């Protein structure tokens, strides 16, 4: 993607820049957008050149066709002179009560393995008890100032980085996940800043975008992330869940990540590790 993202606080006169940006992100021509959205190519051209301000329904139709994330749809509406229609209330607002209760139920049921709820920038919003207990087996979690960010925790040499097995492969796959799992498959300003911060850490491969890993056929269905404990590698993979058919910004941007042991040996050792850590903390 070569498009340069306009300022998210764009003024009304820059509606055309925003629409052009999203067309470039999706690789869609004016003609293609016209055919898919049922809006004339002439009108799209006039919007992008600033010669026409479309009606609200037209803005929403174009945004829907381009699969623009809800937060950015609000920006398009504002740029056209209309009030936003998608709530940007925080994830723990009253209107999110049903979603939050569902997340709490899932993370609780995932014990004794880590489950973590994050926002679009990988900031940790909620965990089950197993998550801090697991990472606490490697580092002093209490010494890390909040709010916690899952990727910073993994990439930081003072965090989990020294315990990550096969760092080159894991770091590349995590950076690629940032792109793959970004909301609307588009990198926003906050995600771009996060990537820059991660790349500032030492020993981060610079060819992560183009690197495809080993050429031989893979021997596992996923790339596990391994953590070394007492010379033994514990291997895990993740399942990522998002909210279906979201109608507000917070619901669309939530991500639930559940870690699972990749093999029986890891599962058995994981249980022993947490039991030993609990005994050390509580003395029983």
SERO-4910 file (N, C-alpha, C, O; in steps of 0.05 Angstrom, whole numbers):
BEGIN
 pado doro    nc1    nc2    nc3   cac1   cac2   cac3    cc1    cc2    cc3    oc1    oc2    oc3
  Unk    A     17    -24      0      0      0      0     17     25      0     34     29     18
  Unk    A     14     42    -20     30     66    -22     15     91    -15     27    113    -15
  Unk    A    -10     88     -8    -26    112     -1    -17    124     25     -9    110     43
  Unk    A    -17    151     26    -11    165     50    -36    172     64    -54    186     53
  Unk    A    -39    164     89    -64    168    103    -67    197    111    -49    209    123
  Unk    A    -90    210    104    -95    237    113    -99    238    143   -104    217    156
  Unk    A    -96    261    155   -100    265    183   -128    256    190   -147    263    177
  Unk    A   -130    241    212   -157    231    221   -175    253    230   -199    249    231
  Unk    A   -164    277    235   -180    300    243   -185    318    219   -186    343    222
  Unk    A   -187    307    196   -189    322    171   -212    341    171   -233    335    183
  Unk    A   -210    363    157   -231    383    155   -250    374    132   -243    356    117
  Unk    A   -273    388    131   -293    380    111   -281    381     83   -288    363     66
  Unk    A   -265    400     77   -254    403     50   -236    380     42   -229    378     18
  Unk    A   -229    363     60   -211    341     54   -225    314     52   -213    293     53
  Unk    A   -252    315     49   -267    290     45   -256    275     21   -254    251     22
  Unk    A   -251    290      0   -240    277    -24   -214    262    -19   -210    241    -30
  Unk    A   -197    274     -3   -171    261      4   -176    234     19   -163    214     13
  Unk    A   -195    235     37   -201    211     52   -213    189     34   -205    166     36
  Unk    A   -231    196     17   -243    177     -1   -222    165    -20   -221    141    -25
  Unk    A   -205    182    -30   -183    173    -48   -164    154    -33   -155    134    -44
  Unk    A   -159    161     -8   -141    144      8   -153    116     11   -138     97      7
  Unk    A   -178    114     17   -190     87     21   -193     72     -5   -191     48     -6
  Unk    A   -197     86    -27   -196     73    -53   -168     61    -58   -166     39    -68
  Unk    A   -148     77    -52   -120     67    -56   -114     44    -38   -101     24    -47
  Unk    A   -123     45    -13   -119     23      6   -131     -3     -5   -119    -25     -4
  Unk    A   -155     -1    -16   -169    -25    -26   -161    -32    -55   -169    -53    -65
  Unk    A   -145    -15    -68   -138    -20    -96   -161    -19   -115   -163    -36   -133
  Unk    A   -180      0   -110   -204      2   -126   -204     28   -142   -198     49   -131
  Unk    A   -210     26   -167   -212     50   -184   -239     64   -180   -257     53   -167
  Unk    A   -241     88   -190   -267    102   -188   -289     86   -203   -311     85   -193
  Unk    A   -282     75   -225   -302     59   -240   -310     34   -224   -334     29   -223
  Unk    A   -291     20   -213   -298     -3   -197   -316      4   -173   -336     -9   -168
  Unk    A   -309     26   -159   -325     35   -137   -353     43   -146   -373     37   -132
  Unk    A   -354     56   -169   -380     64   -179   -398     40   -184   -422     40   -177
  Unk    A   -387     19   -197   -403     -5   -203   -411    -20   -178   -434    -30   -176
  Unk    A   -394    -21   -158   -400    -36   -133   -420    -21   -116   -437    -33   -103
  Unk    A   -417      6   -114   -433     22    -96   -459     32   -109   -477     41    -94
  Unk    A   -460     32   -135   -484     43   -148   -484     73   -147   -506     86   -148
  Unk    A   -461     85   -146   -458    115   -146   -442    121   -172   -423    108   -179
  Unk    A   -451    142   -187   -439    147   -212   -409    154   -209   -401    167   -190
  Unk    A   -393    146   -229   -365    153   -229   -361    183   -229   -342    193   -217
  Unk    A   -379    197   -243   -377    226   -244   -380    238   -216   -365    257   -209
  Unk    A   -399    228   -200   -403    239   -173   -379    233   -156   -370    250   -140
  Unk    A   -368    208   -158   -344    201   -143   -321    220   -150   -306    229   -132
  Unk    A   -317    225   -175   -296    243   -184   -300    271   -173   -281    284   -164
  Unk    A   -325    281   -172   -331    307   -161   -326    308   -131   -317    328   -121
  Unk    A   -333    286   -117   -327    286    -88   -297    287    -83   -289    302    -65
  Unk    A   -282    272    -98   -253    271    -93   -239    297   -101   -219    304    -89
  Unk    A   -251    312   -120   -239    337   -128   -249    361   -111   -240    383   -114
  Unk    A   -268    355    -93   -279    376    -76   -301    392    -90   -310    413    -79
  Unk    A   -311    384   -113   -331    399   -127   -359    391   -118   -379    405   -125
  Unk    A   -362    370   -102   -388    361    -93   -386    350    -65   -368    336    -58
  Unk    A   -406    357    -48   -409    345    -22   -432    325    -23   -455    334    -27
  Unk    A   -428    300    -19   -449    280    -22   -468    280      2   -461    291     23
  Unk    A   -491    268     -1   -509    264     21   -498    243     40   -480    228     33
  Unk    A   -509    243     65   -499    224     85   -501    195     76   -483    180     80
  Unk    A   -524    188     63   -528    161     55   -507    153     34   -498    130     33
  Unk    A   -500    172     17   -479    166     -3   -452    161     10   -437    143      2
  Unk    A   -445    177     30   -420    174     45   -420    146     57   -400    132     55
  Unk    A   -442    138     70   -443    112     83   -442     89     63   -430     68     68
  Unk    A   -454     93     40   -454     72     19   -425     68      9   -416     45      6
  Unk    A   -411     90      4   -383     88     -6   -366     75     16   -348     59     10
  Unk    A   -370     83     41   -354     72     63   -359     42     66   -340     26     70
  Unk    A   -384     34     64   -391      6     66   -379    -10     43   -368    -32     48
  Unk    A   -380      0     20   -369    -13     -4   -339    -17     -1   -328    -37     -9
  Unk    A   -325      3     10   -296      2     14   -288    -12     40   -264    -13     46
  Unk    A   -307    -22     55   -302    -36     80   -285    -18     99   -265    -28    110
  Unk    A   -293      7    101   -279     25    119   -287     19    148   -310     16    154
  Unk    A   -267     17    166   -274     12    194   -292     34    205   -292     56    195
  Unk    A   -307     27    227   -327     45    237   -316     71    247   -327     92    242
  Unk    A   -293     70    260   -281     95    270   -275    114    246   -279    138    248
  Unk    A   -265    103    225   -258    119    201   -283    127    186   -282    147    171
  Unk    A   -304    111    188   -330    120    176   -339    146    189   -349    164    176
  Unk    A   -336    147    216   -343    172    230   -327    196    219   -337    218    216
  Unk    A   -301    191    214   -284    212    203   -294    221    175   -293    245    169
  Unk    A   -302    202    159   -313    209    133   -339    226    136   -342    246    121
  Unk    A   -356    219    154   -380    234    159   -374    262    168   -386    282    158
  Unk    A   -355    265    187   -347    291    196   -336    308    174   -341    332    172
  Unk    A   -320    296    157   -308    310    135   -328    320    115   -324    341    102
  Unk    A   -351    306    114   -373    314     96   -392    333    109   -411    343     97
  Unk    A   -387    339    135   -404    358    149   -427    345    165   -446    359    172
  Unk    A   -426    319    169   -448    305    183   -437    295    210   -414    291    214
  Unk    A   -456    291    228   -449    280    255   -442    251    252   -454    236    236
  Unk    A   -423    241    268   -417    212    268   -442    196    277   -458    206    293
  Unk    A   -444    172    268   -467    155    276   -458    131    292   -475    118    304
  Unk    A   -432    125    292   -423    101    307   -411    110    334   -393    127    335
  Unk    A   -422     99    355   -413    107    381   -383    101    385   -373     80    377
  Unk    A   -369    120    397   -340    116    404   -337    114    434   -315    121    444
  Unk    A   -358    105    448   -356    101    477   -334     80    483   -329     62    466
  Unk    A   -321     82    506   -300     62    512   -310     34    515   -335     29    517
  Unk    A   -292     15    514   -299    -13    514   -315    -22    538   -330    -41    537
  Unk    A   -311     -8    561   -324    -16    586   -348      2    592   -357      3    615
  Unk    A   -359     16    572   -382     33    576   -407     15    580   -407     -9    573
  Unk    A   -428     27    590   -453     12    596   -464     -1    571   -474    -24    573
  Unk    A   -462     12    548   -473      0    524   -458    -25    515   -468    -40    499
  Unk    A   -434    -29    526   -418    -53    519   -421    -75    540   -406    -95    539
  Unk    A   -440    -72    558   -443    -90    581   -445   -119    572   -432   -137    582
  Unk    A   -463   -124    552   -467   -152    543   -442   -164    531   -436   -187    535
  Unk    A   -427   -148    515   -402   -158    503   -381   -163    524   -368   -184    523
  Unk    A   -379   -145    543   -359   -148    564   -365   -173    581   -347   -188    588
  Unk    A   -390   -178    587   -397   -202    602   -390   -227    587   -381   -247    599
  Unk    A   -394   -227    561   -387   -250    545   -357   -255    545   -348   -277    547
  Unk    A   -342   -233    543   -312   -235    544   -303   -246    571   -286   -263    572
  Unk    A   -315   -236    592   -308   -246    619   -313   -275    621   -298   -290    633
  Unk    A   -335   -284    610   -342   -313    611   -321   -330    596   -313   -351    605
  Unk    A   -313   -320    572   -294   -336    556   -267   -337    569   -255   -358    571
  Unk    A   -257   -314    579   -230   -314    591   -230   -331    616   -210   -345    622
  Unk    A   -252   -331    631   -253   -347    656   -253   -377    649   -240   -393    662
  Unk    A   -268   -384    628   -270   -412    621   -244   -423    609   -240   -447    607
  Unk    A   -226   -405    600   -201   -413    587   -180   -421    608   -159   -431    600
  Unk    A   -184   -416    633   -165   -425    654   -160   -455    650   -179   -470    643
  Unk    A   -136   -465    654   -112   -451    665    -93   -440    644    -69   -438    650
  Unk    A   -103   -434    621    -85   -423    600    -92   -394    596   -114   -385    600
  Unk    A    -72   -378    587    -75   -349    585    -96   -341    565    -97   -352    543
  Unk    A   -113   -322    572   -132   -309    554   -131   -279    559   -131   -270    581
  Unk    A   -129   -264    537   -123   -235    539   -142   -220    519   -144   -228    496
  Unk    A   -155   -199    529   -171   -182    512   -155   -157    507   -145   -144    526
  Unk    A   -153   -149    482   -137   -125    474   -153   -107    456   -173   -115    444
  Unk    A   -143    -82    454   -155    -63    435   -140    -66    409   -123    -84    405
  Unk    A   -145    -48    390   -134    -50    363   -104    -46    363    -90    -54    343
  Unk    A    -93    -35    384    -64    -30    386    -50    -49    405    -28    -43    415
  Unk    A    -63    -71    411    -52    -92    428    -48    -84    457    -33    -97    472
  Unk    A    -62    -63    466    -62    -56    494    -81    -75    509   -103    -80    500
  Unk    A    -71    -85    532    -87   -105    547   -109    -92    563   -105    -73    578
  Unk    A   -134   -101    559   -157    -91    572   -167   -109    594   -178   -100    614
  Unk    A   -164   -135    590   -175   -155    608   -159   -181    605   -151   -188    583
  Unk    A   -155   -195    627   -143   -222    625   -157   -241    645   -172   -232    662
  Unk    A   -152   -266    642   -159   -285    663   -136   -286    683   -116   -273    679
  Unk    A   -139   -302    704   -118   -304    724    -93   -317    713    -71   -311    722
  Unk    A    -97   -335    694    -74   -351    684    -54   -334    669    -30   -340    669
  Unk    A    -63   -312    656    -45   -296    639    -22   -283    656      1   -289    650
  Unk    A    -29   -267    676     -7   -255    692      9   -276    708     33   -273    713
  Unk    A     -4   -298    715     10   -319    730     30   -332    711     53   -338    720
  Unk    A     23   -337    686     41   -350    668     65   -332    662     88   -340    665
  Unk    A     60   -307    655     83   -289    649     99   -283    674    123   -277    673
  Unk    A     85   -284    697    100   -280    722    119   -302    729    136   -299    747
  Unk    A    117   -325    715    136   -347    719    163   -340    707    183   -353    713
  Unk    A    163   -319    689    188   -311    675    199   -284    685    223   -281    688
  Unk    A    181   -265    689    189   -238    696    172   -228    719    151   -239    725
  Unk    A    181   -206    731    165   -193    752    145   -174    739    151   -152    732
  Unk    A    120   -184    736    100   -169    722     93   -143    737     85   -123    725
  Unk    A     95   -144    764     88   -120    780    107    -97    774    100    -74    779
  Unk    A    131   -102    763    150    -81    758    145    -67    732    157    -46    726
  Unk    A    126    -77    715    120    -65    690     97    -45    693     75    -53    701
  Unk    A    103    -20    686     82      0    689     60     -4    669     65    -12    646
  Unk    A     35      2    677     13      0    659      9     26    644     22     46    650
  Unk    A     -8     27    624    -23      3    614     -4    -16    599     15     -7    586
  Unk    A    -10    -42    601      8    -61    588      0    -66    559    -23    -65    552
  Unk    A     21    -70    543     17    -76    515     30   -103    509     53   -108    516
  Unk    A     15   -120    497     24   -148    493     48   -150    476     66   -165    482
  Unk    A     50   -134    455     73   -135    437     98   -124    450    120   -135    447
  Unk    A     95   -102    465    118    -91    480    128   -111    500    152   -114    505
  Unk    A    110   -126    513    117   -146    532    135   -167    519    154   -176    531
  Unk    A    128   -175    494    143   -196    481    170   -186    470    190   -199    471
  Unk    A    170   -161    459    194   -151    445    214   -138    464    238   -136    457
  Unk    A    206   -130    487    223   -115    506    245   -134    517    238   -155    528
  Unk    A    270   -127    515    292   -144    527    289   -146    557    300   -165    569
  Unk    A    275   -127    570    270   -129    598    244   -144    604    236   -148    628
  Unk    A    230   -152    583    206   -167    587    210   -197    579    228   -210    589
  Unk    A    193   -207    561    194   -235    554    214   -242    532    220   -265    527
  Unk    A    225   -221    519    243   -226    497    265   -246    503    270   -264    486
  Unk    A    279   -246    526    301   -265    531    291   -294    533    307   -312    530
  Unk    A    265   -298    537    255   -325    540    242   -336    514    233   -358    514
  Unk    A    241   -319    494    227   -327    469    246   -345    452    268   -337    446
  Unk    A    237   -369    446    252   -387    430    249   -381    400    227   -373    392
  Unk    A    270   -384    385    269   -379    356    259   -351    350    240   -347    336
  Unk    A    274   -331    361    265   -304    360    261   -293    331    241   -279    327
  Unk    A    278   -300    313    275   -289    285    248   -297    274    234   -280    263
  Unk    A    241   -322    276    215   -331    265    192   -319    279    172   -309    267
  Unk    A    193   -319    306    171   -308    322    167   -279    318    144   -270    314
  Unk    A    188   -263    318    185   -234    315    174   -227    288    157   -209    285
  Unk    A    183   -241    267    173   -236    240    143   -242    239    127   -227    228
  Unk    A    135   -265    250    107   -273    249     89   -254    265     67   -249    257
  Unk    A     99   -244    287     83   -225    303     80   -198    288     58   -187    288
  Unk    A    101   -189    276     99   -164    261     80   -167    237     65   -149    230
  Unk    A     81   -190    224     63   -195    202     34   -197    212     15   -190    198
  Unk    A     30   -207    236      3   -209    248     -8   -181    252    -33   -177    250
  Unk    A      8   -161    259     -1   -134    263    -16   -125    237    -37   -113    239
  Unk    A     -4   -131    214    -17   -123    189    -41   -141    184    -63   -131    176
  Unk    A    -38   -167    187    -59   -186    180    -84   -182    197   -107   -185    187
  Unk    A    -81   -175    223   -104   -173    241   -112   -144    247   -128   -139    265
  Unk    A   -101   -125    232   -109    -97    236   -138    -93    229   -148   -106    211
  Unk    A   -152    -75    243   -180    -71    238   -185    -61    209   -172    -42    200
  Unk    A   -202    -75    195   -207    -68    167   -183    -73    149   -182    -64    126
  Unk    A   -163    -89    159   -139    -94    143   -126    -69    133   -116    -68    111
  Unk    A   -126    -48    151   -113    -23    144    -98    -13    169   -108    -15    191
  Unk    A    -74     -3    164    -57      6    187    -64     35    193    -60     53    176
  Unk    A    -74     40    217    -80     67    226    -55     80    239    -35     67    241
  Unk    A    -58    105    246    -35    120    257    -24    107    282      1    105    285
  Unk    A    -41     98    300    -32     86    325    -18     60    320      2     54    333
  Unk    A    -27     44    301    -14     19    295     13     24    282     33     10    287
  Unk    A     14     44    265     40     52    253     60     60    274     84     53    272
  Unk    A     51     75    294     70     83    316     79     58    331    102     56    339
  Unk    A     60     40    336     68     15    350     89      0    335    108    -10    347
  Unk    A     86     -3    309    106    -17    293    133     -3    294    153    -16    297
  Unk    A    133     24    293    158     38    295    172     33    322    196     30    323
  Unk    A    156     32    343    167     27    370    178     -1    372    199     -5    384
  Unk    A    165    -20    361    175    -48    361    200    -51    346    218    -65    354
  Unk    A    202    -37    323    226    -38    306    250    -24    319    273    -29    311
  Unk    A    245     -8    339    267      5    354    281    -13    373    303     -7    382
  Unk    A    268    -36    380    281    -55    398    304    -69    384    304    -71    359
  Unk    A    324    -78    399    346    -91    386    339   -118    375    320   -131    384
  Unk    A    353   -127    354    351   -154    343    323   -159    331    314   -182    331
  Unk    A    311   -138    320    285   -143    306    292   -145    276    303   -126    265
  Unk    A    285   -167    263    292   -170    235    279   -149    217    256   -142    219
  Unk    A    296   -137    200    286   -116    183    272   -126    157    259   -110    143
  Unk    A    275   -152    152    262   -163    128    236   -176    134    227   -194    119
  Unk    A    223   -168    156    199   -182    165    176   -181    146    160   -200    145
  Unk    A    175   -160    129    152   -158    110    155   -178     88    135   -190     79
  Unk    A    179   -182     78    183   -199     54    192   -227     61    192   -245     43
  Unk    A    199   -232     86    210   -259     93    187   -279     95    166   -273    107
  Unk    A    190   -302     82    169   -322     81    177   -347     97    163   -368     95
  Unk    A    198   -346    113    206   -369    129    220   -390    112    230   -384     90
  Unk    A    222   -414    123    237   -435    110    223   -444     84    198   -442     82
  Unk    A    239   -453     65    227   -461     40    215   -489     41    199   -496     24
  Unk    A    224   -506     60    213   -533     62    184   -532     71    174   -512     82
  Unk    A    170   -554     66    142   -555     74    140   -554    105    156   -566    119
  Unk    A    120   -539    115    118   -536    144    110   -563    157     95   -578    145
  Unk    A    120   -568    181    114   -593    195     92   -589    216     83   -609    227
  Unk    A     83   -564    220     61   -559    239     41   -541    225     48   -526    207
  Unk    A     16   -542    234     -5   -526    221     -3   -496    227    -15   -480    213
  Unk    A     11   -489    248     14   -461    256     43   -456    264     58   -475    270
  Unk    A     51   -431    266     77   -424    277     73   -419    306     61   -400    314
  Unk    A     84   -438    323     80   -434    352     99   -413    363    120   -407    350
  Unk    A     92   -402    385    111   -384    400    121   -400    424    105   -411    440
  Unk    A    148   -402    426    159   -418    447    172   -401    468    185   -381    462
  Unk    A    169   -409    493    182   -396    516    200   -416    530    191   -438    536
  Unk    A    224   -408    536    244   -426    548    243   -423    578    246   -401    589
  Unk    A    238   -446    591    238   -447    620    255   -470    629    250   -493    623
  Unk    A    276   -464    645    295   -484    654    305   -502    632    308   -526    635
  Unk    A    311   -489    609    323   -503    587    303   -519    570    311   -532    550
  Unk    A    278   -518    577    257   -532    562    239   -512    548    232   -491    559
  Unk    A    233   -517    523    216   -499    507    187   -507    510    179   -529    503
  Unk    A    170   -488    519    142   -491    521    130   -478    496    134   -454    491
  Unk    A    115   -493    480    104   -483    455     74   -478    456     59   -495    466
  Unk    A     66   -455    447     38   -447    447     29   -436    420     46   -426    404
  Unk    A      4   -438    414     -8   -424    391    -32   -409    401    -42   -415    423
  Unk    A    -42   -391    385    -64   -374    393    -88   -377    375    -85   -382    351
  Unk    A   -112   -373    386   -136   -369    371   -146   -341    377   -148   -333    401
  Unk    A   -152   -326    356   -161   -299    359   -190   -296    352   -199   -306    331
  Unk    A   -205   -283    370   -234   -280    366   -241   -250    365   -230   -234    380
  Unk    A   -258   -243    346   -268   -215    345   -298   -216    347   -311   -237    344
  Unk    A   -310   -193    353   -339   -191    356   -352   -191    328   -344   -176    311
  Unk    A   -372   -208    325   -386   -209    299   -406   -186    296   -419   -178    316
  Unk    A   -409   -176    272   -427   -154    265   -427   -131    285   -448   -124    296
  Unk    A   -404   -119    290   -403    -97    310   -418    -72    299   -419    -67    275
  Unk    A   -430    -57    318   -444    -33    311   -434     -9    326   -445     13    323
  Unk    A   -413    -12    341   -399     11    352   -369      7    350   -360    -16    346
  Unk    A   -354     28    354   -325     27    348   -311      8    367   -294     -8    359
  Unk    A   -317      9    393   -303     -8    413   -308    -37    407   -289    -53    408
  Unk    A   -332    -45    399   -338    -73    394   -322    -82    370   -312   -105    369
  Unk    A   -319    -65    350   -303    -74    326   -274    -76    332   -260    -93    319
  Unk    A   -264    -61    351   -235    -60    355   -225    -80    376   -201    -82    381
  Unk    A   -243    -94    390   -235   -113    410   -224   -138    397   -233   -147    376
  Unk    A   -204   -150    410   -192   -176    401   -187   -193    426   -175   -184    445
  Unk    A   -197   -217    425   -193   -237    446   -173   -258    437   -178   -271    417
  Unk    A   -151   -260    451   -131   -280    444   -128   -301    466   -123   -294    489
  Unk    A   -132   -326    458   -130   -348    476   -106   -365    468   -103   -374    445
  Unk    A    -88   -370    488    -64   -386    483    -70   -415    490    -82   -421    510
  Unk    A    -61   -433    472    -64   -462    477    -37   -476    475    -20   -467    459
  Unk    A    -33   -496    491     -8   -512    488     -8   -526    460    -29   -536    451
  Unk    A     15   -525    448     17   -537    421     22   -567    422     21   -581    401
  Unk    A     28   -578    445     33   -606    448     28   -615    477     25   -598    494
  Unk    A     26   -641    481     20   -652    507     41   -646    528     36   -642    551
  Unk    A     66   -646    519     89   -641    537     86   -613    548     90   -608    572
  Unk    A     80   -593    530     77   -566    539     54   -563    559     56   -549    579
  Unk    A     31   -577    553      8   -575    571     15   -585    599      8   -572    618
  Unk    A     29   -608    600     36   -619    627     55   -600    641     52   -595    665
  Unk    A     75   -590    627     94   -573    640     82   -546    648     89   -534    668
  Unk    A     63   -536    631     49   -511    638     35   -514    665     36   -496    681
  Unk    A     21   -536    669      6   -540    694     25   -541    717     19   -530    738
  Unk    A     48   -555    714     67   -556    736     80   -529    741     85   -522    765
  Unk    A     85   -514    720     97   -488    723     79   -469    739     88   -455    757
  Unk    A     53   -468    732     35   -451    746     31   -460    775     28   -443    793
  Unk    A     31   -486    780     28   -496    807     52   -488    824     49   -480    847
  Unk    A     76   -490    813    100   -483    827    101   -453    833    109   -444    854
  Unk    A     92   -437    813     91   -408    817     71   -400    839     77   -383    855
  Unk    A     48   -414    839     28   -408    860     38   -416    887     33   -402    907
  Unk    A     53   -438    889     64   -447    914     85   -427    924     86   -421    948
  Unk    A    101   -416    906    121   -397    913    109   -371    923    119   -359    942
  Unk    A     87   -362    910     74   -337    917     59   -339    943     60   -322    961
  Unk    A     44   -361    945     26   -364    968     37   -382    991     26   -383   1012
  Unk    A     59   -395    985     72   -411   1005     57   -436   1011     60   -448   1033
  Unk    A     42   -446    992     27   -471    996     20   -484    970      8   -505    969
***
